[in-house]
Amino acid sequence: MPEPSDAARTVRTTARTAALTGVLGVLFALLTPFMPVQQSTAALDWPQRGSLEAVTAPLLSYVPDRIDVTVPCSAISGLPGGTGTLVATGPVDSPDTVRRGMTIGVTTLPDQRRLLEVVVRNTPLLTVDVAALAAPGCGAIVFSGDSKTVKAQVTGITAPDGRPLAGGKDNGFDYRPQVVGVFTDLHGTVTDSTRIQFRANIDTRYSTVPAAARWVVIVLAIALILASLVALHRLDVAADGRRHRRILPAGWWRPTKLDSTVIALLVTWHVIGANTSDDGYILTMARTAEAAGYTANYYRWYGAPETPFGWYYQAFAWLSHLSTASPWVRLPALICGIATWLIISREVVPRLGRAARSPFALWAAAGVFLVYWFAFNNGLRPEPVIALGALLTWCSVERAIATGRVLPFAAAAVFAGWTVAAGPTGIMTVAALLAGVRPVGRRILTRARTSAAGFRLTLAAYVAPVLAAGVLLVPIIFSKLTASAFVDKTLMQSDVGTVVDTKKWYNEIDRYSALFTFTADGGVARRFAVIVTFACLLLAGAVLLRKGRVPGASLGPSRRLVAVTLGGLLLLMFTPTKWTHQFGAFAGLAGALAALAAIALAPAALRSARNRALSAAVLLLVLGLSFSGPNGWWYASNYGVPWGESTVLALGTVFFAGAGVALLVAGWLHFHEPDPAPVSPRAKRVVDFFGRQSSITWAAWVVVVLCIGSMAATTGITQFSSFSNGKANLRAIRGDGCNLADYVLTEPDPTSGLLLPLDGNARDGLAGPGTTGVSPDGVPTIINATTSSNTDDSSTSLDAMARLPQDTTSGRTSTAGINGSHMRLPYGLDPARTPVLGSYSQEAQLKAQVVTKWYPLPKNEGDRSLITLSAAGKFTDDELYLEYSTDAPRAGAEPAVAGKKSFIDIGPKPAWRNLRLPRTDLPADATAIRVVAIDDDLAIDHWLAVTPPRVSKLVTAQELIGSTEPVLLDWTSGLAFPCQRPFSHSNGVAEVPQWRITPDQNLSPVTTEWEGTLGGGPLGWTQMLLQQEKIPGYLRGDLGQDFGDVMRLVPYSPARAADLTLGTRTVWGTHVEAPIRKDRTDS
């Protein structure tokens, strides 16, 4: 045995080591963001390849750090007709180029004078008569701009009064133009007269990798922190004289029947259950991270990284290399769910005391845990790993208190840091740390007073490693990002977009308000999970306050569990967003709390029948509030779900009535409990049966059965012939299928599917006998989802949405169509082959009617299974319908009407939309059809417009788009269309997408606004570069379901992708980049 002096010397050495390595570990960890990085640099130089060909380079930051343009005066002579655009940062035909970009061009005035104009963001900087530029000394038109000033001038000549020909803006507004490429009306190869010099320095502040010095600091920080934890362990051993203690309980690996039930239900839900709203968002971020070099917020905030949050998303990036199938990429959530349950049953519940190990407590914990997992955690959001991390943090704190050791508390700090880095909701773990600070701090002070190393050194030796453990992940998550870039992006994120007003702590009520909306946010499972947590807090807290403890439960862990859960809910108000999804982080703690509440409601703790009746009333009230919402889920998960858009029967009312009865019983017992009435044997058996489980258990498992049962019915019954999550996932497990893309049927060329009337006259096919009160131009100039107008000031409730160039906005053209119409047609219909008639008029309102000629039906083939029709306006099934005939076609004979059928119309009204009717709804011997449309409402906003019926060849969205062409998948759609390739981005420049897929008409305004200009999203540059053309689409087997839209993105001007000038430079973490420009308005 070592001598006492040697033991004391060893303790002092270990304490010094722990203190020194802990302090240095913290310092090196916090120093990491300030160390140098290798930054990729990129610039857009033009012309390229010796040609004046236009190029695209949409900047994620919208604007460059700096832009310099020099245009020789002689280039004006190269413009066709002497007028046009010399150089612009957006397509010449795009209305947003003048509004947000920069143009240098020549315009002709009515008096035939030509003017050179330099315009940036709709602001003229310089206007010069072209005649003056013909002077021999004219050198060039020069434009330059940065965040402080923009200016333009003509070199070599001056104004007649001798002043320079120059102009600029430096009034504090950031006039830097948006750049999506370089465009011009000049053609051909570059000559001396057209040798334009264009250079835009691109913002690449996030395209960085650690420099050698940063790698050294990262390795040192991690090594020092791990060394401090080893020294801390040795101090623990020296203090209590005991070696390693078992971490996992004996026999933890033996599954019980309840374990098998819970795991089986988790796996079942993984296959058939609903996903979360942000799955597509996160999957797309993960899939594009490799090309970008970092995980960017793909849909917002100018491509800023998720750091310091989002390390969890890297797992999906790795998984997506093998497959993007939903069951595969969601495996981390399933693993987290199983691990969380095993920790609840093996570690958490036993710490609550012997009573907690009883079956009724475990079944209560399982029920509440499963409801949480079903409602919130079956997707790619970080809540599953946060729920696991929160539970591990609490368990580590409890272990530190139970064993009297500090290393478990340091482990809790590691888990807390790991959890916070997964997502902002991880801040809830601070509550667990705070709950353990006092008992662990007392133990540290006790040791410090008696340690041979001295009070101060011992205190530092225990505290420093704990602090170091808390920052262990800092050098990892900040391995690439600089401190300056982190500050810039954090300030920008807090200031950009429409969510800025909901980021304050006092807006926390918004989260709970959303929980009680009649939407997926307020679905039965989500409501129940949160409300039952508060009920458990109330019931367990009441027993603790009244009796000082929960009978049969350990006092300390019980109190801390209640405190940690309540503290976590309070800390949740400090998260920067207020989504209901974030409640999923409480799945583990809520399950444990349900076990404690079940103990509190057990007969041993709650002996009074009156109080048991009151507790039953509380749980029935919880069920009533929960079942007052729909059994709703997000996006495609809700297709065909029983009660997905309504309440579940009248169960909410039934449960409310039950709560009232329970309250009446409790009131009666309050006065009669000392002399209770005799209970019949049958009533006693009923009471005994339900008394075997807590009321919490019964309530939770009612919701579990609803979730599993309704999704099983969706997969096997209501959506058997169409899309459902379960069906798609089963196909994916077999290695077959592309999820929703296999079920969406599209018309690639709707014009080719137009039917010809029996007489072969396509022009007059709509104007059959009986047609009156309509005209080819009887369509409003502007049409959107809710309004119509002949002026251009009509818009939807979301300006960002209305500004997008969609073909639901009709407009007029100068070229007349086949029947003389000047109205722009939707869905790519060719006006030279597609007649249109409408009843809209701003003058006299007359009754209108369209009765088309008869159209022969082609053979009913598998890929031509639908009759479709593009229509607009407001009408009912009785006002627009199809008539069919079974007569054999005879020359000169009018077919007889054999019956009529209504089209399926999914809206929105009065916008252009595609009505659809399955061929199977018509008799097999139907030979011809015609369309009847009636407008007998004389209100000016009641009108209709129709085009001829179609029987087009249908292909799936997967067949149409494929897996190689770049696609803008709206953030709701990424997981539902896993085979489509999202457009990539690197070096601050995005790939130009060829397609866009949006969700249904209810969610589309939300995604459009979120991804728009005000939020720094991709729609801010796609609308400047591309036009959207909707492709008619239908959900196979469920034609009344609105799946969203498939859109073809058509460039305003043909252009190739630009070649960037790339390089690298070494910068320190404090290096200041140009300010991030934030759009305050949609202009």
Secondary structure, 3 states (H helix, E strand, C coil): CCCHHHHHHHHHHHHHHHHHHHHHHHHHHHHHHHCCEEEEEEEEEECECCECCCEECCECCCCCCEEEEEEEHHHHHHCHHHCEEEEECCCCCCHHHHHHCEEEEEEECCCCCEEEEEEECCEEEEEEEHHHHCCCCCCEEEEEECCCCEEEEEEEEECCCCCEEEEEECCCCCCCCCCCEEECCCCCECCHHHCCEEEEECCCCCCEEECHHHHHHHHHHHHHHHHHHHHHHHHHHHHHCCCCCCCCCCCCCCCCHHHHHHHHHHHHHHHHCCCCCCHHHHHHHHHCHHHHCCCECCCCHHHCECCCCCCCHHHHHHHHCCCCCHHHHCHHHHHHHHHHHHHHHHHHHHHCCHHHHCHHHHHHHHHHHHHHHHHHCCCCCCHHHHHHHHHHHHHHHHHHHHHCCCHHHHHHHHHHHHHHHHCHHHHHHHHHHHHHHHHHHHHHHHHHHHCCCCHHHHHHHHHHHHHHHHCCCHHHHCCCCCHHHHHHHHHHHHHCCHHHHHCCHHHCHHHHHHHCCCCHHHCHHHHHHHHHHHHHHHHHHHHHHHHCCCCCCCHHHHHHHHHHHHHHHHHHHHCCCCCHHHHHHHHHHHHHHHHHHHHHCCCCCCCCHHHHHHHHHHHHHHHHHHCCCECCCCHHHHCCCCCCCCECCCHHHHHHHHHHHHHHHHHHHHHHCCCCCCCCHHHHHHHHHHHCCCHHHHHHHHHHHHHHHHHHHHHHHHCCCCCCHHHHHHHHHCCCCCHHHHCEEECCCHHHHECCCCCCCCCCCCCCCCCECCECCCCCCEECCCCEECCCCCCCCCHHHHHCCCCCCCCECCCCCCCCCCECCCCCCCCCCCCCEECCCCCCCCCEEEECCCEECCCCCCCCCEEEEEEEECCCCCCEEEEEECCCCCCCCCCCCCEEEECECCCCCCCCEEEEEEHHHCCCCCCEEEEEEEECCCCCCCCEEECCCECCCCEEHHHHHCCCCEEEECCCCCCCCCCCEECCEECCEECCCCEEEECCCCCHHHHHHHCCHHHCCCHHHHHHHEEEEEECEEECCCCCCCCCEEEEEEECCCCEECCCEEEEEEECCCCCCCCCCCCCCCC
